[in-house]
């Protein structure tokens, strides 16, 4: 089963410490080696993006940045056996932030991607 | 709940009131780490059976402690350190290992002195250890069934019960296979080591065969009521990716990953609303899993750049389908040509039968039927439902409906999959 992990946090004032980036790269390598990480990338601040909205029957396009307190920092797409497994990988990822970037706070949201297991044939 | 507690190493015991959650956490880490654990310990004790027992001991200790003390910051390293201590303990206690113990103890002590952090040393070897474990679990002295059972057990961390459920065999049968396999490895003195360079190709083929067998058991369940068991496909793909990472220069490891990923991309479109199989050309291609297609094509490119082989060729054939946005866009001539190469590299009646299908599409049913008819006496295909099914299809397209109907009925009588039988009977009825 597949899960999308979105990391959300306030936009930091400084770039992430190189040690953290190295540790994240190593963890990513490990997850690829374990055959579970299908895709991952960092996301640019919302200033680089846009929003297309449908409201009251009309479309509007708004360029970023957006006023939300938190930005989407990165995403990762896992294929694992269970939710517990993706929680464990994500915990390792977040733990690296705790250990290597003092004061950093944020949320990693884990979302299940619908898959064949959600549309099984009727019994 | 699990996530929030797993993240804070110094927190109080998190599972005091929730032993199920603790158990889940331990089992999850076990699943993720057991192969590395068994592999690392097997290098110390030189016996995968003993290594597995020790790893299981470490698991039991975790099950007892983690609910009380909290999940350690690095659970994998914790399990490895615990198992390593058990390994040394066990060897000390076993008098019949006395000589070996002296050797190993000295070796260990020497290394502990030379390298203050043995965990790091274990970590550095883990790639090779995993590879040794793969080659041992898939050793040619073992029967195919034994290799499959041992691989799922040692490399995927599945329980005997899960393996039994996946393969629709009684649990004691799987248990027996695992026990006997370990005994065979010990009796034949199979060493926990990498194959010699001159053996590598044959030994790798034995590994790839096991992985693809697991995949196929999930992809086209040979027996039972389900047409696909996606979780078994995922297990095989994961194993394939691990393997490709361990032997990145082997074209066929990437070729097999490509083949499995491209085939698996069709899973969402292979089952109709009432669970009936939908064949390739009738599938709604918009439902194919694009991410797996993309992954598979990338793996195929790597495999082809490295030189390819039979799995790579099969992946190239699957890729022809993946690249066709509509069934009628399929490049059947290229597929027929690839089957011709495949038949040359790795001749088999099944390949020839598939070539008959491709030629039947590229050059017309009469040409295809000629190839299929030449297979009529093949003993290997005597009870293979696809032979009459393919002949039935070609005959039907030639307007020879009476013969076609008989072939579909024969196919229905031969298949052990209920879903597939229904499809064949429907085709027979339509003739």
HADDOCK unambig.tbl for C-alpha pairs under 7 A between the chains (distance, minus, plus):
assign (segid A and resid 33 and name CA) (segid B and resid 242 and name CA) 5.32 0.50 0.50
assign (segid A and resid 33 and name CA) (segid B and resid 245 and name CA) 5.75 0.50 0.50
assign (segid A and resid 34 and name CA) (segid B and resid 242 and name CA) 5.42 0.50 0.50
assign (segid A and resid 35 and name CA) (segid B and resid 238 and name CA) 4.58 0.50 0.50
assign (segid A and resid 35 and name CA) (segid B and resid 239 and name CA) 6.86 0.50 0.50
assign (segid A and resid 35 and name CA) (segid B and resid 241 and name CA) 4.96 0.50 0.50
assign (segid A and resid 35 and name CA) (segid B and resid 242 and name CA) 5.28 0.50 0.50
assign (segid A and resid 36 and name CA) (segid B and resid 238 and name CA) 6.57 0.50 0.50
assign (segid A and resid 84 and name CA) (segid B and resid 25 and name CA) 6.90 0.50 0.50
assign (segid A and resid 84 and name CA) (segid B and resid 28 and name CA) 6.19 0.50 0.50
assign (segid A and resid 85 and name CA) (segid B and resid 28 and name CA) 5.81 0.50 0.50
assign (segid A and resid 87 and name CA) (segid B and resid 3 and name CA) 5.62 0.50 0.50
assign (segid A and resid 88 and name CA) (segid B and resid 3 and name CA) 6.88 0.50 0.50
assign (segid A and resid 91 and name CA) (segid B and resid 3 and name CA) 6.17 0.50 0.50
assign (segid A and resid 91 and name CA) (segid B and resid 6 and name CA) 6.47 0.50 0.50
assign (segid A and resid 91 and name CA) (segid B and resid 7 and name CA) 5.40 0.50 0.50
assign (segid A and resid 95 and name CA) (segid B and resid 7 and name CA) 5.75 0.50 0.50
assign (segid A and resid 116 and name CA) (segid B and resid 268 and name CA) 5.68 0.50 0.50
assign (segid A and resid 121 and name CA) (segid B and resid 273 and name CA) 6.60 0.50 0.50
assign (segid A and resid 121 and name CA) (segid B and resid 274 and name CA) 5.84 0.50 0.50
assign (segid A and resid 121 and name CA) (segid B and resid 275 and name CA) 4.45 0.50 0.50
assign (segid A and resid 122 and name CA) (segid B and resid 274 and name CA) 6.34 0.50 0.50
assign (segid A and resid 122 and name CA) (segid B and resid 275 and name CA) 6.72 0.50 0.50
